[in-house]
Structures are given as C-alpha cells and as structure tokens.
Amino acid sequence: MIHFVLHDTKDTVAVVVVEGVKAGTEMQGWIMDADKMTNVVARQDIPIGHKVALADMAPGDTVWKYGIDMGKVVAPIKAGEHAHVHNIKTKRW
C-alpha cells in the first residue's frame, strides 16, 4: 500500500495520501520522478493531505517538496514526524 507520494528524490517531505496514519505505522511511499519506492516509520499520527518528514531536519534547513524549496525548518523535525506549520515556515516573510 502506498501511504505517501513525493515528486523528486531530493524532497525532504512527502504528502500522506491515505487516512488513518498512526504513530508506528510502517509507511511506504512512491517517488514519482524516479518511479521508485521508499519507506519511513511514522513517529506521530499524520492526517491525510499533510506532510511527513523523510529526513531529520534542523532549524534553518530548507524543506524540499515537489522538487522545489517550499520553506525553512523552524523547529527540529525527525524523519517520520508530522511536518506542518508548527515546524515549517515560508521564507517569504
């Protein structure tokens, strides 16, 4: 079962595409551009449509989604954690 999708192998977050992801779920994801699979264990519950971190990230790191810079980390994020407005902000302001 595919739990999340990402566009580019350099993406550091991916979008959860199923409901009911709970902490401890062994998630499988599809890297679209490379047509490959990758895995991560959910460390937190993650709602459908929200992002999961694919790598550990520190404040100031760039967040990559869809192959583009989509913001910066403002609080530490571990691989498998929910990545959202509480730990990522835009670089626009």
PENOR-V900403 format. One record per residue. N is the residue number from 1. PSI is psi in whole degrees, -180 to 180 (NA if undefined). D_CENTER is the distance of its C-alpha to the mean C-alpha in whole Angstrom. Layout:
BEGIN
n-><N & N>
psi-><PSI & PSI>
d_center-><D_CENTER & D_CENTER>
END
This chain:
BEGIN
n-><1 & 2 & 3 & 4 & 5 & 6 & 7 & 8 & 9 & 10 & 11 & 12 & 13 & 14 & 15 & 16 & 17 & 18 & 19 & 20 & 21 & 22 & 23 & 24 & 25 & 26 & 27 & 28 & 29 & 30 & 31 & 32 & 33 & 34 & 35 & 36 & 37 & 38 & 39 & 40 & 41 & 42 & 43 & 44 & 45 & 46 & 47 & 48 & 49 & 50 & 51 & 52 & 53 & 54 & 55 & 56 & 57 & 58 & 59 & 60 & 61 & 62 & 63 & 64 & 65 & 66 & 67 & 68 & 69 & 70 & 71 & 72 & 73 & 74 & 75 & 76 & 77 & 78 & 79 & 80 & 81 & 82 & 83 & 84 & 85 & 86 & 87 & 88 & 89 & 90 & 91 & 92 & 93>
psi-><135 & 124 & -28 & 159 & 149 & 156 & -37 & 145 & -21 & -6 & 138 & -7 & 158 & 162 & 127 & 130 & 11 & 156 & 155 & 22 & 118 & 155 & 135 & -11 & 128 & 107 & 142 & 139 & 156 & 124 & 105 & -50 & -33 & -10 & 50 & 166 & 154 & 163 & 152 & 147 & 128 & 127 & -15 & 164 & 138 & 120 & 153 & 139 & -9 & 170 & 146 & 138 & 137 & -11 & 156 & 137 & 146 & 157 & 134 & -20 & 150 & 139 & 127 & 127 & 136 & 25 & 9 & 159 & 114 & 5 & -170 & 152 & 133 & -8 & 146 & 141 & 131 & 150 & 133 & -7 & 160 & 122 & 116 & -161 & -17 & -17 & 2 & 138 & 157 & 156 & -1 & -32 & NA>
d_center-><17 & 14 & 11 & 8 & 9 & 8 & 11 & 12 & 12 & 11 & 8 & 6 & 3 & 4 & 6 & 8 & 11 & 14 & 15 & 16 & 13 & 15 & 14 & 15 & 14 & 14 & 11 & 12 & 10 & 12 & 12 & 14 & 16 & 17 & 17 & 16 & 14 & 12 & 11 & 10 & 11 & 10 & 12 & 12 & 13 & 10 & 12 & 12 & 11 & 8 & 4 & 3 & 3 & 5 & 8 & 10 & 11 & 14 & 15 & 16 & 14 & 12 & 9 & 9 & 8 & 11 & 12 & 13 & 13 & 12 & 13 & 13 & 12 & 15 & 14 & 13 & 10 & 10 & 8 & 7 & 8 & 7 & 6 & 9 & 13 & 14 & 12 & 11 & 14 & 15 & 18 & 20 & 22>
END
